[in-house]
């Protein structure tokens, strides 16, 4: 049994991987548009009148873009850093610039939780693939 030479090239990124990343980039674009609508609409989008539902929305609008960005091949520090920075900025903009909205520290915590959940989902997926 022969071993490959030490200088053998690593795995080549094939067409299916490139297509998958392209699809994740499209998903990221859609997720970011949804996030911007949810966070910056003049009035909070309506939903069921369930206690805490708005926190679930906050978690979701940060978890989905985090996962999509990582799956699209964007570096974790860049993707997660931008999303984490956007959390308090979005609440500050809601508080100062949108008269029908208000900033909330608990929403920032939910946004951070969403970023973490998106990252953890990516870690679980990537470990199962390897």
ChimeraX attribute file (.defattr): number of C-alpha atoms within 10 A of each C-alpha:
attribute: neighborCount
match mode: 1-to-1
recipient: residues
	/A:1	3
	/A:2	4
	/A:3	5
	/A:4	8
	/A:5	7
	/A:6	6
	/A:7	6
	/A:8	7
	/A:9	8
	/A:10	6
	/A:11	6
	/A:12	7
	/A:13	8
	/A:14	8
	/A:15	9
	/A:16	9
	/A:17	12
	/A:18	13
	/A:19	12
	/A:20	14
	/A:21	19
	/A:22	15
	/A:23	15
	/A:24	20
	/A:25	20
	/A:26	15
	/A:27	19
	/A:28	21
	/A:29	15
	/A:30	14
	/A:31	22
	/A:32	19
	/A:33	14
	/A:34	15
	/A:35	19
	/A:36	12
	/A:37	15
	/A:38	17
	/A:39	21
	/A:40	18
	/A:41	14
	/A:42	14
	/A:43	15
	/A:44	15
	/A:45	11
	/A:46	8
	/A:47	9
	/A:48	7
	/A:49	8
	/A:50	7
	/A:51	8
	/A:52	8
	/A:53	12
	/A:54	18
	/A:55	18
	/A:56	14
	/A:57	19
	/A:58	24
	/A:59	23
	/A:60	21
	/A:61	24
	/A:62	27
	/A:63	27
	/A:64	23
	/A:65	29
	/A:66	32
	/A:67	28
	/A:68	26
	/A:69	29
	/A:70	24
	/A:71	23
	/A:72	21
	/A:73	15
	/A:74	15
	/A:75	12
	/A:76	16
	/A:77	10
	/A:78	12
	/A:79	19
	/A:80	24
	/A:81	13
	/A:82	12
	/A:83	21
	/A:84	20
	/A:85	11
	/A:86	16
	/A:87	22
	/A:88	19
	/A:89	14
	/A:90	19
	/A:91	23
	/A:92	17
	/A:93	15
	/A:94	22
	/A:95	15
	/A:96	12
	/A:97	13
	/A:98	16
	/A:99	10
	/A:100	11
	/A:101	18
	/A:102	15
	/A:103	17
	/A:104	15
	/A:105	12
	/A:106	12
	/A:107	20
	/A:108	22
	/A:109	16
	/A:110	23
	/A:111	28
	/A:112	23
	/A:113	19
	/A:114	28
	/A:115	28
	/A:116	19
	/A:117	19
	/A:118	23
	/A:119	24
	/A:120	15
	/A:121	16
	/A:122	19
	/A:123	14
	/A:124	10
	/A:125	13
	/A:126	11
	/A:127	8
	/A:128	8
	/A:129	7
	/A:130	5
